[in-house]
Amino acid sequence: MRLTLPEPSKIITRNFRLVRLQAFNALRGGNHQTVDLGEPIWTCEIGTAALDRAQAGAWRWLEGKLRGMANTLMLWDSSHARPLAYAATPDNASARIGVTTRRIGSSTRRSGSSFHAWGTPKIVAVDRANARIELALLKPFAVISEGDYGHWDDGPRRRLHVTGAAIADAQGRAIVSVEPPPPASGENLPTAFEMYRASGEFVVPKLAVQHSALLSADASLTAVQTLRKTHA
């Protein structure tokens, strides 16, 4: 089960770091060898401001629902909720519009799609060797800055990347450098590349709710990205 943080979460620290699993060997002459032992993964440390009793209860309930590391938590960097060039964009410019479809003899179904000030980017190609993705459906001349985030779903796996700088062309296409490199497979393309509250899927080895003598509390957690097959 994929869970999210309580609202309001009252986060004051959220440290996202990309960790590489590597072996290092120093050689004569100042050279070295570096070997990747696995996919790079994100880690995260979160701390909150003072919580009232109801808010502390919501964090305790989250701790229960996580069932240790049996379930996962979707986390995003609250200090970088949208691309840097659109940091002042109000939330209503990153909305969802619904389209209702009626069928005779069946129930009404509703579907939606996101639209943003920078467009509705989709990954149309991946280049693992050069750590790049090709995006379409950006707004013409949309700006992507170094350090922006984006996520996409690769089958059951949520991929979270940090981007290099790029500017879309007049057709809304751009080739963007990303870290970590995208997987070599492109079987699920095209697929949406979400840059608003771009999130990763994490397991939570530690979540603590600390109470004070003033009937307030604060919460903290540490989390590690998972790329395993998960429950939807």
PyMOL commands that set and color helices and strands:
alter all, ss='L'
color gray80, all
select helices_A, chain A and resi 28-30+53-66+84-86+91-93
alter helices_A, ss='H'
color red, helices_A
select strands_A, chain A and resi 2-3+11-19+22-26+32-36+41-48+72-76+95-101+109-115+119-127+132-138+143-144+149-154+157-163+166-167+174-179+191-192+199-211+217-225
alter strands_A, ss='S'
color yellow, strands_A
deselect
rebuild
show_as cartoon
